Amino acid sequence: MHQIRVQSANLNHPVVNDKKYGLFGLNKYISKETTINRLALHAKSISFLDLNHQTVYYQATKNNEFDILLSQLNNLTVKT
């Protein structure tokens, strides 16, 4: 997860609520105005080869927490 956060920040697209690599002022505003209390980072699915070289695939169930956050973010006005 660390590399995703670093690379996103380097591309000027930091993860929301990332206290280490994110935008401090924006994160503070978002934390105050929304219900988020963790990194806004979620894996919908992941796959990898196991020790027998078989593909293992996991898919997460729908994450309502992210739907709520997106709705809250859409209603915010960000002052620049």
mmCIF file of the N, C-alpha and C atoms, coordinates in Angstrom:
data_MODEL
# 
_entry.id   MODEL 
# 
loop_
_atom_site.group_PDB 
_atom_site.id 
_atom_site.type_symbol 
_atom_site.label_atom_id 
_atom_site.label_alt_id 
_atom_site.label_comp_id 
_atom_site.label_asym_id 
_atom_site.label_entity_id 
_atom_site.label_seq_id 
_atom_site.pdbx_PDB_ins_code 
_atom_site.Cartn_x 
_atom_site.Cartn_y 
_atom_site.Cartn_z 
_atom_site.occupancy 
_atom_site.B_iso_or_equiv 
_atom_site.pdbx_formal_charge 
_atom_site.auth_seq_id 
_atom_site.auth_comp_id 
_atom_site.auth_asym_id 
_atom_site.auth_atom_id 
_atom_site.pdbx_PDB_model_num 
ATOM 1   N N  . MET A 1 1  ? 0.826   -1.188  0.000   1.00 0.00 ? 1  MET A N  1 
ATOM 2   C CA . MET A 1 1  ? 0.000   0.000   0.000   1.00 0.00 ? 1  MET A CA 1 
ATOM 3   C C  . MET A 1 1  ? 0.867   1.247   0.000   1.00 0.00 ? 1  MET A C  1 
ATOM 4   N N  . HIS A 1 2  ? 2.024   1.201   0.630   1.00 0.00 ? 2  HIS A N  1 
ATOM 5   C CA . HIS A 1 2  ? 2.905   2.368   0.712   1.00 0.00 ? 2  HIS A CA 1 
ATOM 6   C C  . HIS A 1 2  ? 3.274   2.883   -0.679  1.00 0.00 ? 2  HIS A C  1 
ATOM 7   N N  . GLN A 1 3  ? 3.624   1.979   -1.600  1.00 0.00 ? 3  GLN A N  1 
ATOM 8   C CA . GLN A 1 3  ? 4.041   2.403   -2.935  1.00 0.00 ? 3  GLN A CA 1 
ATOM 9   C C  . GLN A 1 3  ? 2.901   3.067   -3.705  1.00 0.00 ? 3  GLN A C  1 
ATOM 10  N N  . ILE A 1 4  ? 1.693   2.596   -3.527  1.00 0.00 ? 4  ILE A N  1 
ATOM 11  C CA . ILE A 1 4  ? 0.544   3.233   -4.179  1.00 0.00 ? 4  ILE A CA 1 
ATOM 12  C C  . ILE A 1 4  ? 0.413   4.662   -3.690  1.00 0.00 ? 4  ILE A C  1 
ATOM 13  N N  . ARG A 1 5  ? 0.561   4.861   -2.392  1.00 0.00 ? 5  ARG A N  1 
ATOM 14  C CA . ARG A 1 5  ? 0.438   6.198   -1.812  1.00 0.00 ? 5  ARG A CA 1 
ATOM 15  C C  . ARG A 1 5  ? 1.544   7.118   -2.312  1.00 0.00 ? 5  ARG A C  1 
ATOM 16  N N  . VAL A 1 6  ? 2.773   6.629   -2.355  1.00 0.00 ? 6  VAL A N  1 
ATOM 17  C CA . VAL A 1 6  ? 3.908   7.445   -2.803  1.00 0.00 ? 6  VAL A CA 1 
ATOM 18  C C  . VAL A 1 6  ? 3.757   7.806   -4.275  1.00 0.00 ? 6  VAL A C  1 
ATOM 19  N N  . GLN A 1 7  ? 3.461   6.826   -5.112  1.00 0.00 ? 7  GLN A N  1 
ATOM 20  C CA . GLN A 1 7  ? 3.353   7.078   -6.546  1.00 0.00 ? 7  GLN A CA 1 
ATOM 21  C C  . GLN A 1 7  ? 2.176   8.000   -6.858  1.00 0.00 ? 7  GLN A C  1 
ATOM 22  N N  . SER A 1 8  ? 1.069   7.828   -6.171  1.00 0.00 ? 8  SER A N  1 
ATOM 23  C CA . SER A 1 8  ? -0.078  8.720   -6.378  1.00 0.00 ? 8  SER A CA 1 
ATOM 24  C C  . SER A 1 8  ? 0.278   10.153  -6.020  1.00 0.00 ? 8  SER A C  1 
ATOM 25  N N  . ALA A 1 9  ? 0.959   10.334  -4.900  1.00 0.00 ? 9  ALA A N  1 
ATOM 26  C CA . ALA A 1 9  ? 1.373   11.679  -4.484  1.00 0.00 ? 9  ALA A CA 1 
ATOM 27  C C  . ALA A 1 9  ? 2.346   12.282  -5.492  1.00 0.00 ? 9  ALA A C  1 
ATOM 28  N N  . ASN A 1 10 ? 3.271   11.466  -6.010  1.00 0.00 ? 10 ASN A N  1 
ATOM 29  C CA . ASN A 1 10 ? 4.238   11.959  -7.001  1.00 0.00 ? 10 ASN A CA 1 
ATOM 30  C C  . ASN A 1 10 ? 3.566   12.390  -8.300  1.00 0.00 ? 10 ASN A C  1 
ATOM 31  N N  . LEU A 1 11 ? 2.411   11.824  -8.585  1.00 0.00 ? 11 LEU A N  1 
ATOM 32  C CA . LEU A 1 11 ? 1.650   12.193  -9.785  1.00 0.00 ? 11 LEU A CA 1 
ATOM 33  C C  . LEU A 1 11 ? 0.649   13.313  -9.496  1.00 0.00 ? 11 LEU A C  1 
ATOM 34  N N  . ASN A 1 12 ? 0.776   13.918  -8.317  1.00 0.00 ? 12 ASN A N  1 
ATOM 35  C CA . ASN A 1 12 ? -0.131  14.986  -7.875  1.00 0.00 ? 12 ASN A CA 1 
ATOM 36  C C  . ASN A 1 12 ? -1.580  14.522  -7.748  1.00 0.00 ? 12 ASN A C  1 
ATOM 37  N N  . HIS A 1 13 ? -1.756  13.259  -7.383  1.00 0.00 ? 13 HIS A N  1 
ATOM 38  C CA . HIS A 1 13 ? -3.074  12.689  -7.109  1.00 0.00 ? 13 HIS A CA 1 
ATOM 39  C C  . HIS A 1 13 ? -3.006  11.908  -5.800  1.00 0.00 ? 13 HIS A C  1 
ATOM 40  N N  . PRO A 1 14 ? -2.739  12.608  -4.689  1.00 0.00 ? 14 PRO A N  1 
ATOM 41  C CA . PRO A 1 14 ? -2.585  11.889  -3.420  1.00 0.00 ? 14 PRO A CA 1 
ATOM 42  C C  . PRO A 1 14 ? -3.887  11.232  -2.968  1.00 0.00 ? 14 PRO A C  1 
ATOM 43  N N  . VAL A 1 15 ? -3.744  10.180  -2.198  1.00 0.00 ? 15 VAL A N  1 
ATOM 44  C CA . VAL A 1 15 ? -4.888  9.473   -1.644  1.00 0.00 ? 15 VAL A CA 1 
ATOM 45  C C  . VAL A 1 15 ? -5.550  10.368  -0.598  1.00 0.00 ? 15 VAL A C  1 
ATOM 46  N N  . VAL A 1 16 ? -6.863  10.445  -0.651  1.00 0.00 ? 16 VAL A N  1 
ATOM 47  C CA . VAL A 1 16 ? -7.607  11.254  0.318   1.00 0.00 ? 16 VAL A CA 1 
ATOM 48  C C  . VAL A 1 16 ? -7.362  10.717  1.726   1.00 0.00 ? 16 VAL A C  1 
ATOM 49  N N  . ASN A 1 17 ? -7.092  11.622  2.633   1.00 0.00 ? 17 ASN A N  1 
ATOM 50  C CA . ASN A 1 17 ? -6.876  11.351  4.055   1.00 0.00 ? 17 ASN A CA 1 
ATOM 51  C C  . ASN A 1 17 ? -5.546  10.650  4.334   1.00 0.00 ? 17 ASN A C  1 
ATOM 52  N N  . ASP A 1 18 ? -4.601  10.753  3.420   1.00 0.00 ? 18 ASP A N  1 
ATOM 53  C CA . ASP A 1 18 ? -3.255  10.216  3.641   1.00 0.00 ? 18 ASP A CA 1 
ATOM 54  C C  . ASP A 1 18 ? -2.459  11.262  4.415   1.00 0.00 ? 18 ASP A C  1 
ATOM 55  N N  . LYS A 1 19 ? -2.251  10.985  5.695   1.00 0.00 ? 19 LYS A N  1 
ATOM 56  C CA . LYS A 1 19 ? -1.597  11.962  6.567   1.00 0.00 ? 19 LYS A CA 1 
ATOM 57  C C  . LYS A 1 19 ? -0.096  12.093  6.308   1.00 0.00 ? 19 LYS A C  1 
ATOM 58  N N  . LYS A 1 20 ? 0.502   11.125  5.637   1.00 0.00 ? 20 LYS A N  1 
ATOM 59  C CA . LYS A 1 20 ? 1.942   11.184  5.367   1.00 0.00 ? 20 LYS A CA 1 
ATOM 60  C C  . LYS A 1 20 ? 2.252   11.812  4.012   1.00 0.00 ? 20 LYS A C  1 
ATOM 61  N N  . TYR A 1 21 ? 1.540   11.405  2.967   1.00 0.00 ? 21 TYR A N  1 
ATOM 62  C CA . TYR A 1 21 ? 1.854   11.856  1.611   1.00 0.00 ? 21 TYR A CA 1 
ATOM 63  C C  . TYR A 1 21 ? 0.773   12.750  1.000   1.00 0.00 ? 21 TYR A C  1 
ATOM 64  N N  . GLY A 1 22 ? -0.316  12.934  1.708   1.00 0.00 ? 22 GLY A N  1 
ATOM 65  C CA . GLY A 1 22 ? -1.428  13.704  1.171   1.00 0.00 ? 22 GLY A CA 1 
ATOM 66  C C  . GLY A 1 22 ? -1.257  15.201  1.343   1.00 0.00 ? 22 GLY A C  1 
ATOM 67  N N  . LEU A 1 23 ? -2.299  15.916  1.002   1.00 0.00 ? 23 LEU A N  1 
ATOM 68  C CA . LEU A 1 23 ? -2.330  17.369  1.128   1.00 0.00 ? 23 LEU A CA 1 
ATOM 69  C C  . LEU A 1 23 ? -2.939  17.712  2.481   1.00 0.00 ? 23 LEU A C  1 
ATOM 70  N N  . PHE A 1 24 ? -2.110  18.193  3.414   1.00 0.00 ? 24 PHE A N  1 
ATOM 71  C CA . PHE A 1 24 ? -2.528  18.380  4.800   1.00 0.00 ? 24 PHE A CA 1 
ATOM 72  C C  . PHE A 1 24 ? -3.783  19.235  4.918   1.00 0.00 ? 24 PHE A C  1 
ATOM 73  N N  . GLY A 1 25 ? -3.789  20.406  4.305   1.00 0.00 ? 25 GLY A N  1 
ATOM 74  C CA . GLY A 1 25 ? -4.936  21.306  4.417   1.00 0.00 ? 25 GLY A CA 1 
ATOM 75  C C  . GLY A 1 25 ? -6.209  20.702  3.858   1.00 0.00 ? 25 GLY A C  1 
ATOM 76  N N  . LEU A 1 26 ? -6.102  20.074  2.691   1.00 0.00 ? 26 LEU A N  1 
ATOM 77  C CA . LEU A 1 26 ? -7.271  19.450  2.069   1.00 0.00 ? 26 LEU A CA 1 
ATOM 78  C C  . LEU A 1 26 ? -7.775  18.282  2.914   1.00 0.00 ? 26 LEU A C  1 
ATOM 79  N N  . ASN A 1 27 ? -6.847  17.462  3.421   1.00 0.00 ? 27 ASN A N  1 
ATOM 80  C CA . ASN A 1 27 ? -7.246  16.337  4.266   1.00 0.00 ? 27 ASN A CA 1 
ATOM 81  C C  . ASN A 1 27 ? -7.967  16.809  5.520   1.00 0.00 ? 27 ASN A C  1 
ATOM 82  N N  . LYS A 1 28 ? -7.466  17.884  6.109   1.00 0.00 ? 28 LYS A N  1 
ATOM 83  C CA . LYS A 1 28 ? -8.092  18.431  7.318   1.00 0.00 ? 28 LYS A CA 1 
ATOM 84  C C  . LYS A 1 28 ? -9.523  18.873  7.007   1.00 0.00 ? 28 LYS A C  1 
ATOM 85  N N  . TYR A 1 29 ? -9.694  19.554  5.894   1.00 0.00 ? 29 TYR A N  1 
ATOM 86  C CA . TYR A 1 29 ? -11.021 20.017  5.468   1.00 0.00 ? 29 TYR A CA 1 
ATOM 87  C C  . TYR A 1 29 ? -11.949 18.829  5.201   1.00 0.00 ? 29 TYR A C  1 
ATOM 88  N N  . ILE A 1 30 ? -11.461 17.846  4.458   1.00 0.00 ? 30 ILE A N  1 
ATOM 89  C CA . ILE A 1 30 ? -12.279 16.677  4.121   1.00 0.00 ? 30 ILE A CA 1 
ATOM 90  C C  . ILE A 1 30 ? -12.650 15.899  5.379   1.00 0.00 ? 30 ILE A C  1 
ATOM 91  N N  . SER A 1 31 ? -11.700 15.732  6.301   1.00 0.00 ? 31 SER A N  1 
ATOM 92  C CA . SER A 1 31 ? -11.987 15.018  7.549   1.00 0.00 ? 31 SER A CA 1 
ATOM 93  C C  . SER A 1 31 ? -13.063 15.727  8.363   1.00 0.00 ? 31 SER A C  1 
ATOM 94  N N  . LYS A 1 32 ? -13.026 17.049  8.331   1.00 0.00 ? 32 LYS A N  1 
ATOM 95  C CA . LYS A 1 32 ? -14.000 17.839  9.086   1.00 0.00 ? 32 LYS A CA 1 
ATOM 96  C C  . LYS A 1 32 ? -15.394 17.771  8.461   1.00 0.00 ? 32 LYS A C  1 
ATOM 97  N N  . GLU A 1 33 ? -15.451 17.723  7.137   1.00 0.00 ? 33 GLU A N  1 
ATOM 98  C CA . GLU A 1 33 ? -16.722 17.818  6.419   1.00 0.00 ? 33 GLU A CA 1 
ATOM 99  C C  . GLU A 1 33 ? -17.340 16.479  6.024   1.00 0.00 ? 33 GLU A C  1 
ATOM 100 N N  . THR A 1 34 ? -16.615 15.376  6.227   1.00 0.00 ? 34 THR A N  1 
ATOM 101 C CA . THR A 1 34 ? -17.125 14.057  5.842   1.00 0.00 ? 34 THR A CA 1 
ATOM 102 C C  . THR A 1 34 ? -16.993 13.095  7.016   1.00 0.00 ? 34 THR A C  1 
ATOM 103 N N  . THR A 1 35 ? -17.433 11.873  6.798   1.00 0.00 ? 35 THR A N  1 
ATOM 104 C CA . THR A 1 35 ? -17.358 10.852  7.843   1.00 0.00 ? 35 THR A CA 1 
ATOM 105 C C  . THR A 1 35 ? -16.126 9.968   7.721   1.00 0.00 ? 35 THR A C  1 
ATOM 106 N N  . ILE A 1 36 ? -15.223 10.266  6.800   1.00 0.00 ? 36 ILE A N  1 
ATOM 107 C CA . ILE A 1 36 ? -14.044 9.421   6.595   1.00 0.00 ? 36 ILE A CA 1 
ATOM 108 C C  . ILE A 1 36 ? -13.113 9.501   7.808   1.00 0.00 ? 36 ILE A C  1 
ATOM 109 N N  . ASN A 1 37 ? -12.604 8.340   8.211   1.00 0.00 ? 37 ASN A N  1 
ATOM 110 C CA . ASN A 1 37 ? -11.647 8.305   9.310   1.00 0.00 ? 37 ASN A CA 1 
ATOM 111 C C  . ASN A 1 37 ? -10.474 7.371   9.002   1.00 0.00 ? 37 ASN A C  1 
ATOM 112 N N  . ARG A 1 38 ? -10.259 7.131   7.713   1.00 0.00 ? 38 ARG A N  1 
ATOM 113 C CA . ARG A 1 38 ? -9.146  6.278   7.281   1.00 0.00 ? 38 ARG A CA 1 
ATOM 114 C C  . ARG A 1 38 ? -8.732  6.691   5.875   1.00 0.00 ? 38 ARG A C  1 
ATOM 115 N N  . LEU A 1 39 ? -7.697  6.047   5.358   1.00 0.00 ? 39 LEU A N  1 
ATOM 116 C CA . LEU A 1 39 ? -7.284  6.293   3.979   1.00 0.00 ? 39 LEU A CA 1 
ATOM 117 C C  . LEU A 1 39 ? -8.428  5.941   3.030   1.00 0.00 ? 39 LEU A C  1 
ATOM 118 N N  . ALA A 1 40 ? -8.627  6.757   2.038   1.00 0.00 ? 40 ALA A N  1 
ATOM 119 C CA . ALA A 1 40 ? -9.655  6.477   1.035   1.00 0.00 ? 40 ALA A CA 1 
ATOM 120 C C  . ALA A 1 40 ? -9.026  5.622   -0.065  1.00 0.00 ? 40 ALA A C  1 
ATOM 121 N N  . LEU A 1 41 ? -8.647  4.432   0.322   1.00 0.00 ? 41 LEU A N  1 
ATOM 122 C CA . LEU A 1 41 ? -7.972  3.506   -0.586  1.00 0.00 ? 41 LEU A CA 1 
ATOM 123 C C  . LEU A 1 41 ? -8.622  2.140   -0.403  1.00 0.00 ? 41 LEU A C  1 
ATOM 124 N N  . HIS A 1 42 ? -9.061  1.550   -1.506  1.00 0.00 ? 42 HIS A N  1 
ATOM 125 C CA . HIS A 1 42 ? -9.804  0.296   -1.431  1.00 0.00 ? 42 HIS A CA 1 
ATOM 126 C C  . HIS A 1 42 ? -9.471  -0.549  -2.654  1.00 0.00 ? 42 HIS A C  1 
ATOM 127 N N  . ALA A 1 43 ? -9.245  -1.823  -2.442  1.00 0.00 ? 43 ALA A N  1 
ATOM 128 C CA . ALA A 1 43 ? -9.016  -2.746  -3.553  1.00 0.00 ? 43 ALA A CA 1 
ATOM 129 C C  . ALA A 1 43 ? -10.319 -3.474  -3.851  1.00 0.00 ? 43 ALA A C  1 
ATOM 130 N N  . LYS A 1 44 ? -10.840 -3.258  -5.036  1.00 0.00 ? 44 LYS A N  1 
ATOM 131 C CA . LYS A 1 44 ? -12.062 -3.954  -5.441  1.00 0.00 ? 44 LYS A CA 1 
ATOM 132 C C  . LYS A 1 44 ? -11.784 -5.442  -5.613  1.00 0.00 ? 44 LYS A C  1 
ATOM 133 N N  . SER A 1 45 ? -10.590 -5.748  -6.154  1.00 0.00 ? 45 SER A N  1 
ATOM 134 C CA . SER A 1 45 ? -10.212 -7.147  -6.331  1.00 0.00 ? 45 SER A CA 1 
ATOM 135 C C  . SER A 1 45 ? -8.692  -7.262  -6.317  1.00 0.00 ? 45 SER A C  1 
ATOM 136 N N  . ILE A 1 46 ? -8.243  -8.476  -6.087  1.00 0.00 ? 46 ILE A N  1 
ATOM 137 C CA . ILE A 1 46 ? -6.810  -8.749  -6.102  1.00 0.00 ? 46 ILE A CA 1 
ATOM 138 C C  . ILE A 1 46 ? -6.617  -10.185 -6.576  1.00 0.00 ? 46 ILE A C  1 
ATOM 139 N N  . SER A 1 47 ? -5.557  -10.405 -7.337  1.00 0.00 ? 47 SER A N  1 
ATOM 140 C CA . SER A 1 47 ? -5.236  -11.765 -7.765  1.00 0.00 ? 47 SER A CA 1 
ATOM 141 C C  . SER A 1 47 ? -3.727  -11.952 -7.722  1.00 0.00 ? 47 SER A C  1 
ATOM 142 N N  . PHE A 1 48 ? -3.324  -13.193 -7.518  1.00 0.00 ? 48 PHE A N  1 
ATOM 143 C CA . PHE A 1 48 ? -1.904  -13.517 -7.468  1.00 0.00 ? 48 PHE A CA 1 
ATOM 144 C C  . PHE A 1 48 ? -1.732  -15.009 -7.716  1.00 0.00 ? 48 PHE A C  1 
ATOM 145 N N  . LEU A 1 49 ? -0.504  -15.412 -8.003  1.00 0.00 ? 49 LEU A N  1 
ATOM 146 C CA . LEU A 1 49 ? -0.190  -16.828 -8.172  1.00 0.00 ? 49 LEU A CA 1 
ATOM 147 C C  . LEU A 1 49 ? 0.205   -17.402 -6.824  1.00 0.00 ? 49 LEU A C  1 
ATOM 148 N N  . ASP A 1 50 ? -0.395  -18.537 -6.462  1.00 0.00 ? 50 ASP A N  1 
ATOM 149 C CA . ASP A 1 50 ? -0.022  -19.174 -5.206  1.00 0.00 ? 50 ASP A CA 1 
ATOM 150 C C  . ASP A 1 50 ? 1.228   -20.028 -5.415  1.00 0.00 ? 50 ASP A C  1 
ATOM 151 N N  . LEU A 1 51 ? 1.624   -20.766 -4.388  1.00 0.00 ? 51 LEU A N  1 
ATOM 152 C CA . LEU A 1 51 ? 2.850   -21.568 -4.460  1.00 0.00 ? 51 LEU A CA 1 
ATOM 153 C C  . LEU A 1 51 ? 2.776   -22.676 -5.502  1.00 0.00 ? 51 LEU A C  1 
ATOM 154 N N  . ASN A 1 52 ? 1.572   -23.058 -5.897  1.00 0.00 ? 52 ASN A N  1 
ATOM 155 C CA . ASN A 1 52 ? 1.380   -24.080 -6.934  1.00 0.00 ? 52 ASN A CA 1 
ATOM 156 C C  . ASN A 1 52 ? 1.165   -23.466 -8.307  1.00 0.00 ? 52 ASN A C  1 
ATOM 157 N N  . HIS A 1 53 ? 1.436   -22.179 -8.426  1.00 0.00 ? 53 HIS A N  1 
ATOM 158 C CA . HIS A 1 53 ? 1.291   -21.428 -9.675  1.00 0.00 ? 53 HIS A CA 1 
ATOM 159 C C  . HIS A 1 53 ? -0.151  -21.393 -10.180 1.00 0.00 ? 53 HIS A C  1 
ATOM 160 N N  . GLN A 1 54 ? -1.074  -21.484 -9.247  1.00 0.00 ? 54 GLN A N  1 
ATOM 161 C CA . GLN A 1 54 ? -2.490  -21.346 -9.563  1.00 0.00 ? 54 GLN A CA 1 
ATOM 162 C C  . GLN A 1 54 ? -2.917  -19.917 -9.228  1.00 0.00 ? 54 GLN A C  1 
ATOM 163 N N  . THR A 1 55 ? -3.737  -19.350 -10.080 1.00 0.00 ? 55 THR A N  1 
ATOM 164 C CA . THR A 1 55 ? -4.215  -17.994 -9.825  1.00 0.00 ? 55 THR A CA 1 
ATOM 165 C C  . THR A 1 55 ? -5.256  -18.007 -8.715  1.00 0.00 ? 55 THR A C  1 
ATOM 166 N N  . VAL A 1 56 ? -5.024  -17.165 -7.735  1.00 0.00 ? 56 VAL A N  1 
ATOM 167 C CA . VAL A 1 56 ? -5.977  -16.975 -6.641  1.00 0.00 ? 56 VAL A CA 1 
ATOM 168 C C  . VAL A 1 56 ? -6.580  -15.590 -6.837  1.00 0.00 ? 56 VAL A C  1 
ATOM 169 N N  . TYR A 1 57 ? -7.905  -15.502 -6.787  1.00 0.00 ? 57 TYR A N  1 
ATOM 170 C CA . TYR A 1 57 ? -8.596  -14.243 -7.048  1.00 0.00 ? 57 TYR A CA 1 
ATOM 171 C C  . TYR A 1 57 ? -9.598  -13.979 -5.932  1.00 0.00 ? 57 TYR A C  1 
ATOM 172 N N  . TYR A 1 58 ? -9.545  -12.779 -5.400  1.00 0.00 ? 58 TYR A N  1 
ATOM 173 C CA . TYR A 1 58 ? -10.506 -12.347 -4.387  1.00 0.00 ? 58 TYR A CA 1 
ATOM 174 C C  . TYR A 1 58 ? -11.179 -11.080 -4.876  1.00 0.00 ? 58 TYR A C  1 
ATOM 175 N N  . GLN A 1 59 ? -12.470 -10.996 -4.644  1.00 0.00 ? 59 GLN A N  1 
ATOM 176 C CA . GLN A 1 59 ? -13.206 -9.786  -4.995  1.00 0.00 ? 59 GLN A CA 1 
ATOM 177 C C  . GLN A 1 59 ? -13.957 -9.318  -3.756  1.00 0.00 ? 59 GLN A C  1 
ATOM 178 N N  . ALA A 1 60 ? -13.808 -8.038  -3.446  1.00 0.00 ? 60 ALA A N  1 
ATOM 179 C CA . ALA A 1 60 ? -14.475 -7.464  -2.279  1.00 0.00 ? 60 ALA A CA 1 
ATOM 180 C C  . ALA A 1 60 ? -15.950 -7.238  -2.578  1.00 0.00 ? 60 ALA A C  1 
ATOM 181 N N  . THR A 1 61 ? -16.737 -7.275  -1.532  1.00 0.00 ? 61 THR A N  1 
ATOM 182 C CA . THR A 1 61 ? -18.142 -6.919  -1.681  1.00 0.00 ? 61 THR A CA 1 
ATOM 183 C C  . THR A 1 61 ? -18.243 -5.406  -1.852  1.00 0.00 ? 61 THR A C  1 
ATOM 184 N N  . LYS A 1 62 ? -19.387 -4.957  -2.313  1.00 0.00 ? 62 LYS A N  1 
ATOM 185 C CA . LYS A 1 62 ? -19.596 -3.519  -2.516  1.00 0.00 ? 62 LYS A CA 1 
ATOM 186 C C  . LYS A 1 62 ? -19.348 -2.783  -1.207  1.00 0.00 ? 62 LYS A C  1 
ATOM 187 N N  . ASN A 1 63 ? -18.632 -1.672  -1.310  1.00 0.00 ? 63 ASN A N  1 
ATOM 188 C CA . ASN A 1 63 ? -18.250 -0.910  -0.130  1.00 0.00 ? 63 ASN A CA 1 
ATOM 189 C C  . ASN A 1 63 ? -19.128 0.335   -0.011  1.00 0.00 ? 63 ASN A C  1 
ATOM 190 N N  . ASN A 1 64 ? -20.159 0.264   0.820   1.00 0.00 ? 64 ASN A N  1 
ATOM 191 C CA . ASN A 1 64 ? -21.077 1.393   0.991   1.00 0.00 ? 64 ASN A CA 1 
ATOM 192 C C  . ASN A 1 64 ? -20.387 2.599   1.601   1.00 0.00 ? 64 ASN A C  1 
ATOM 193 N N  . GLU A 1 65 ? -19.350 2.368   2.396   1.00 0.00 ? 65 GLU A N  1 
ATOM 194 C CA . GLU A 1 65 ? -18.602 3.473   2.999   1.00 0.00 ? 65 GLU A CA 1 
ATOM 195 C C  . GLU A 1 65 ? -18.045 4.400   1.918   1.00 0.00 ? 65 GLU A C  1 
ATOM 196 N N  . PHE A 1 66 ? -17.565 3.831   0.820   1.00 0.00 ? 66 PHE A N  1 
ATOM 197 C CA . PHE A 1 66 ? -17.021 4.648   -0.260  1.00 0.00 ? 66 PHE A CA 1 
ATOM 198 C C  . PHE A 1 66 ? -18.125 5.377   -1.023  1.00 0.00 ? 66 PHE A C  1 
ATOM 199 N N  . ASP A 1 67 ? -19.276 4.747   -1.184  1.00 0.00 ? 67 ASP A N  1 
ATOM 200 C CA . ASP A 1 67 ? -20.403 5.430   -1.828  1.00 0.00 ? 67 ASP A CA 1 
ATOM 201 C C  . ASP A 1 67 ? -20.807 6.658   -1.023  1.00 0.00 ? 67 ASP A C  1 
ATOM 202 N N  . ILE A 1 68 ? -20.853 6.508   0.295   1.00 0.00 ? 68 ILE A N  1 
ATOM 203 C CA . ILE A 1 68 ? -21.203 7.634   1.172   1.00 0.00 ? 68 ILE A CA 1 
ATOM 204 C C  . ILE A 1 68 ? -20.157 8.729   1.055   1.00 0.00 ? 68 ILE A C  1 
ATOM 205 N N  . LEU A 1 69 ? -18.878 8.344   1.094   1.00 0.00 ? 69 LEU A N  1 
ATOM 206 C CA . LEU A 1 69 ? -17.801 9.330   0.983   1.00 0.00 ? 69 LEU A CA 1 
ATOM 207 C C  . LEU A 1 69 ? -17.878 10.075  -0.346  1.00 0.00 ? 69 LEU A C  1 
ATOM 208 N N  . LEU A 1 70 ? -18.072 9.360   -1.441  1.00 0.00 ? 70 LEU A N  1 
ATOM 209 C CA . LEU A 1 70 ? -18.156 10.016  -2.750  1.00 0.00 ? 70 LEU A CA 1 
ATOM 210 C C  . LEU A 1 70 ? -19.319 10.995  -2.808  1.00 0.00 ? 70 LEU A C  1 
ATOM 211 N N  . SER A 1 71 ? -20.434 10.620  -2.231  1.00 0.00 ? 71 SER A N  1 
ATOM 212 C CA . SER A 1 71 ? -21.578 11.524  -2.180  1.00 0.00 ? 71 SER A CA 1 
ATOM 213 C C  . SER A 1 71 ? -21.241 12.773  -1.368  1.00 0.00 ? 71 SER A C  1 
ATOM 214 N N  . GLN A 1 72 ? -20.584 12.591  -0.228  1.00 0.00 ? 72 GLN A N  1 
ATOM 215 C CA . GLN A 1 72 ? -20.195 13.728  0.606   1.00 0.00 ? 72 GLN A CA 1 
ATOM 216 C C  . GLN A 1 72 ? -19.191 14.620  -0.126  1.00 0.00 ? 72 GLN A C  1 
ATOM 217 N N  . LEU A 1 73 ? -18.225 14.013  -0.808  1.00 0.00 ? 73 LEU A N  1 
ATOM 218 C CA . LEU A 1 73 ? -17.219 14.792  -1.541  1.00 0.00 ? 73 LEU A CA 1 
ATOM 219 C C  . LEU A 1 73 ? -17.860 15.579  -2.682  1.00 0.00 ? 73 LEU A C  1 
ATOM 220 N N  . ASN A 1 74 ? -18.831 14.981  -3.350  1.00 0.00 ? 74 ASN A N  1 
ATOM 221 C CA . ASN A 1 74 ? -19.517 15.676  -4.445  1.00 0.00 ? 74 ASN A CA 1 
ATOM 222 C C  . ASN A 1 74 ? -20.266 16.908  -3.967  1.00 0.00 ? 74 ASN A C  1 
ATOM 223 N N  . ASN A 1 75 ? -20.642 16.930  -2.701  1.00 0.00 ? 75 ASN A N  1 
ATOM 224 C CA . ASN A 1 75 ? -21.385 18.058  -2.146  1.00 0.00 ? 75 ASN A CA 1 
ATOM 225 C C  . ASN A 1 75 ? -20.491 19.140  -1.552  1.00 0.00 ? 75 ASN A C  1 
ATOM 226 N N  . LEU A 1 76 ? -19.182 18.919  -1.522  1.00 0.00 ? 76 LEU A N  1 
ATOM 227 C CA . LEU A 1 76 ? -18.257 19.899  -0.944  1.00 0.00 ? 76 LEU A CA 1 
ATOM 228 C C  . LEU A 1 76 ? -17.859 20.958  -1.958  1.00 0.00 ? 76 LEU A C  1 
ATOM 229 N N  . THR A 1 77 ? -17.568 22.126  -1.457  1.00 0.00 ? 77 THR A N  1 
ATOM 230 C CA . THR A 1 77 ? -16.976 23.192  -2.254  1.00 0.00 ? 77 THR A CA 1 
ATOM 231 C C  . THR A 1 77 ? -15.566 23.394  -1.736  1.00 0.00 ? 77 THR A C  1 
ATOM 232 N N  . VAL A 1 78 ? -14.590 23.171  -2.591  1.00 0.00 ? 78 VAL A N  1 
ATOM 233 C CA . VAL A 1 78 ? -13.193 23.323  -2.186  1.00 0.00 ? 78 VAL A CA 1 
ATOM 234 C C  . VAL A 1 78 ? -12.725 24.710  -2.561  1.00 0.00 ? 78 VAL A C  1 
ATOM 235 N N  . LYS A 1 79 ? -12.213 25.421  -1.575  1.00 0.00 ? 79 LYS A N  1 
ATOM 236 C CA . LYS A 1 79 ? -11.690 26.767  -1.807  1.00 0.00 ? 79 LYS A CA 1 
ATOM 237 C C  . LYS A 1 79 ? -10.206 26.659  -2.107  1.00 0.00 ? 79 LYS A C  1 
ATOM 238 N N  . THR A 1 80 ? -9.771  27.276  -3.192  1.00 0.00 ? 80 THR A N  1 
ATOM 239 C CA . THR A 1 80 ? -8.352  27.232  -3.549  1.00 0.00 ? 80 THR A CA 1 
ATOM 240 C C  . THR A 1 80 ? -7.681  28.554  -3.269  1.00 0.00 ? 80 THR A C  1 
# 
